[in-house]
Amino acid sequence: MAKMLLDPFRRKINYLRISITDRCNLRCRYCMPEEGIPLIPHEEILTYEEILRIVRVFATEGISKVRLTGGEPLVRKGIVDFLFHLSQIEEIRDLSLTTNGILLKEFAHDLKKAGLKRINISLDSLRKERFCQITRRDNYDRVWAGIEEASRVGLSPIKINMVAIQGLNDDEIESFATLTLHLPLIIRYIEYMPSGNGEEWKESNLLTIPRIKARLESIGKLIPIPSDRWDGPAKRFRIEGALGEIGLIGAITSHFCEDCNRLRLTPDGKIRTCLFSDEEIDVKELLRTGGSDQDLKERLLVALRKKPQRHSIHTPQFKKCQRNMSAIGG
C-alpha cells in the first residue's frame, strides 16, 4: 500500500515542484529587473544526481507528482537525460514541466520521448509588442513555434499560464479565452502575486478571478468541469462548444491553502513549505556530508511539520519573500 504524507493540518502532500536552475532567458517586469539578479554560484546548485536521489527517497514516502521549473528549466544542460531518469522512478505518476516556451520548439520531441507527459507555458500577452514590453525580449514568435511543436509531438494537455495584471494585459482576457474555441489548449488565468524582485506589487494591479470570470461569461456559457487529482488549485471550465478549457487560479482571493498539496525544492537544495514563506529546510548540506536516505526522510518530515496552515497575504504579518521567484520555482 502506498505511503501517505500528511502535514499537521491533515493535508495530503504528494507534489514536489523542483526548480532546477535560477537562470532565465527572459527579464519579465514583474519578476526581475532588466539587468537580472545575482545568480546562485554553480557549485551551490544541486546536481542532477542529487535531485534524483531526493526524488527517489521522497517518492517512497508518498510524493507521486513532480513538476520541473526554473528560472527557465530548458536552459540547463542535460535536462532531457535527467527527465528520462526521473520518468523511470516507479512511484512518480505525473511528470510535468513549466517553461517560457522560447526553447520549446527545439526540445519538444526529445522531452516527449524522454517521458514528459504534459507541459505548462507561461505567456502573458498575445501581442508581439506587448510581449516584448513585459519580457524585455523579442521572442514571441519562438514561443508560439514552441506551442505548435509541443502540440505536434503529442504533449497533452498544453496549458498556457497568463498572469493577469490590471493596466498591463487586462484587455487581453477575452482574447486568450477565444483561443480555446478552436484549439485544444487550457488557458489558465493566474492572479498577480507579490513575489520576485521586479516592479513593486500593488494591490491595485490585482485583477481578481471573480472579475475575470465575469468577463469570460460575456463570451459564452462557462460549463464547470470536475477537477481530477492532478488539477491542483485551478477551477476548470469550458466555454460552451469550445475545444479547449479555462482554468482559474485565485492565489490571492481564493485562499486555496486548505487544499495545498505541495512542497518546493530550490536549485540550491532547500525545501520550501510555502511560496510566500521564507522558511527553508536544507537538504543539500545533508547530501554533501554523507547523510543517509533515512536522514533525508527525516528532513522531509521536518519540512512537513513546518508547513504553515495558510499564507499571510492581506495580514499585518505579511512580507514579500526574500528569494526571487526564479530561485524558488513558481
N, C-alpha and C positions, 0 to 999 in steps of 0.2 A: 504494500500500500504506500502511495506517495506521501512524503512528509509535507507538513504544512507549517509555514512560518506565520506566526501571529504576533502583532505588536501589542503594547499594553491596552489598546482600545479595541482589541479583538478584530482588527482589520487583517485580512489575509494578504500577505506581502509575497507576490510571485513574480515581480517585474524589476529588472535591473537595466537602467539606462547607462550606457558606457560611453563617456567622451574619450575618444582615442587620441585626440590632439586638440590643442588650443589654437592651432593655426587656422587661418581662414583667408580665402582669396577674395572676399568682399569686405567692405567697410560700412556696413549698414548704420545709418544715422542713429537709430535707437539702441544700437549695440556697442559701438566703439567710435572713438574719434578718427578723423581722416588719417592721421599718422600711425594708427594702430595702437596697440598696447604692449607693455613689456611681456615677452613670452617666457614660458617656463623653460629653464635650461634642458637641453636634450637628455642629459644623463638623469634628470629627475622624472622623465616621462616613463610610465610603465612600459616594459617590453611586451610584445605580443604574447610571449611565453608566460609572462607573469599574469597577464589578463586571462589567458586560457586557464591557468591554474585556479585563479579566483572563481571563474565561472564554473569550472568543474566541481569545485568544492561547494559553492553556493547552490548549484543545481541539485546536489544530493540532499540539500536541506529544504528545498521547496521552490527555488527560482525556476520558472519554466518559460519565461518570456524575456528576451533580450533585444534591446534596440541600440544600434551604434549611432553616435552623434559626434559633434565636434564642439567648437570650431567647425571646419568642413572636413568630414572623415575621409573623403576621396583624395585629399591632398597628401595623406600619409602613405608612404611607400609600403607595398606588401599587403595592402588591405584585402585583396582578393584571396590570397592564400590563407590569411588569417581568418577570413569569413568562412572559408571551406572547413577549416578545423573547428570553428565554432559550430557549424552546422552538423558536425559529427557527434556532438555531445547529445546523448540519447534523451536526456530529460528536457532539453530545450525544445519546446513545441512551436514556438513562434519566434522568428528571427527577422528583424526589420532594420531599416536604415533611414536616417533623415539627412538630406543633402540640400544644398542650394541649387543643384542641377547643372552647374557650369561644366563639370567634367563627366556628366552622366552619359552623354552620347558615347564617349569612348569606353566607359566602364559597364554599361548596362548588360551586355551579353555575358561578360565574364562574371559579373555579380550573380546573375541568374543561374549560370552554370555552376557556380560555387555553392549555391544553396539558398541564396536570398529569395524570399517569397514575395515581399511587398516593400513599398518604398513611399516615403513622405518627402515632398519637395516644397521648400519654402519659397513663396513667390507673393510679393505684396502689391504688385501692380501689373496690369495688362497693357500698360502704355510704355513704350520703349523709353521715351524721355523721362518719365517719372521713375521708372526702374533705375535709370542712371542716377537720378536725383537721390533716391533713397539709398542705393547701394554704393554710390560713388564709383561705379564700374559700368562699362558699356558691354554687358554680356547677355542682354535679354534674348537675343536670337539663339544663343548657345543653350540657354535654359529650356526654351521651347523645343529645340532639337533633341535635348535630353529626354524631355517628357515623351516625345513621339517615339524615340528609340526604346524607352522603357516599356511603352505600350506594345511596340512591335515584338519585343523578345518575350513578352508574357508576364512581366512583373505585375501582380494584381493582388489587391487593389492599388491604384495610384492615388495618393492623397495629396492635394495641394493645400498647404497651410498659408493662410493670409492673416497677418496681424493687422487688425482694423484700427486705424488711428484717426481720430477726429481732426479734420482740417488738412490731412495729408493724402489719404486714399479712400476716405469715406464715400466719395462719389462713385466708387467702383464696386460697391456691394452688389448691386444688381447685375453688373457685367460679369462678375465671377460666377454668380448663380446661373446665368443663362448658358454657361459652358456645359452645365450638367444636362441641359435639354437634349444635346446632340452627341455628347461624349461620355463614356463610362468612367468619369472622374468623380472623386469625392472631394468637394470643396469644403474646407474647414475654416470657419471664422474663429479667430482667437483674440480674446480681449488683450489689449495692450497692458503689459505688466511692468512694474518698476524693477528692472534688472539691467545689468550691463553698465558700461561706462560711456554710453553715448549721450545724446541730448537729454536734458533733465526731464524726468517723468512728471507729468502734471495730471491731476485727476480730470481736468478739463479736456485732455486728449483722449479720454476713455470713451470709446463707443461701445455701449453695453450690448450684451447679447439680446436682451428683450427688444431693444431698439432695432438691432439688425434683423431679428426675426419678424418684426412688424413690417419692415421694408420688403423682406423676401416674400411675404404673403401678398404683396401687390403684384408679383409676377405670376403666381398661381397657387393653388391649394397645396399646403405643406402636409404631406402624409407622414405621420410618425413611423419609424422603423424600429422594431425591438432591438435593443442592444445585444451583442454577443459578448462572449467572455473576454475578447481581446480589445474591446472598444475603448476602455478607459473612460475618461470623463466626458467624451463627446456625446451630445444628444443628436440622434440621427433622424433625418427627414428626407423625403423625396418630393420634388415638385411633381404634381400630377402629370403623367406622361413622359417624364424625363428618363434618360438612360442612366444618369449618374445620381449622386446623392449630395446632401448638405450635412455638414457636421457643425454643431455649435458648441464652443468651449468657453464657458464663462469663468475663467480662472479667478477673476476678481469678484464678480457679483454672485456667482453661484455657490461659492464656498463648498466645492465638492470634496473637501478634505476628508469627510467622513467615509468616502469610498476610495481613498488613496491606497494604491497597492504597490507603490514603487520606492526603490532606493536608487541613488545615483552614485556612479564611480567616476571620479575626476581623472584627468590624464596623469596626474602625479600621485595617484594611488590613495585618495581619500574617499571614504563613503560619506555621502551627504544624505541626511534623512529627510530633508525638505528643501525645495528650491529656494525658499525665502528665509532659510536659517543658515547661520554661519557655523553651526555645529558640524564638526567633521571627525571621523574616526579613521585613523591612519592604518592602512594595511600594507603599504609599500615597505615601511620600516620592518614590519614583521617578516615579509617575504625575503628581505635582503639581510636579515640577521639570523636566518636558519629556522624560522618558525615552522611548525608542523601544520598539517591540514587541520588537525584538531584546534590548534591555535587560531587558524583562520575562521573556523566555525564559531569559536567563542567570540571573536571580534565581530562577526556578523550578528550574534545575539546581543552584543553591547549596542550595536547600531540600532537594532530593533527596539531595545529598551529606551533609547533616546529619541525615538521618532515622536515629534510633537502631535498633539491632537489636531491642530489646525494652524494655518499661517496667521500672522498678526497684522496683515494689511487692514487699514481703517481702524487700527487701535493705537493708543499712545505709545505702545511698546515697539511699534514697527520701525525698523530701519532697513534701508536698502542693503542687500547683501554685498559684502565686500569684494567677492570674486566677480570677475566679468562672466557673462553668460557663456562666452566661448570657452571658458575654462571649467564650466560646470556640465554643459550639455543640457539643452533646453527640454 
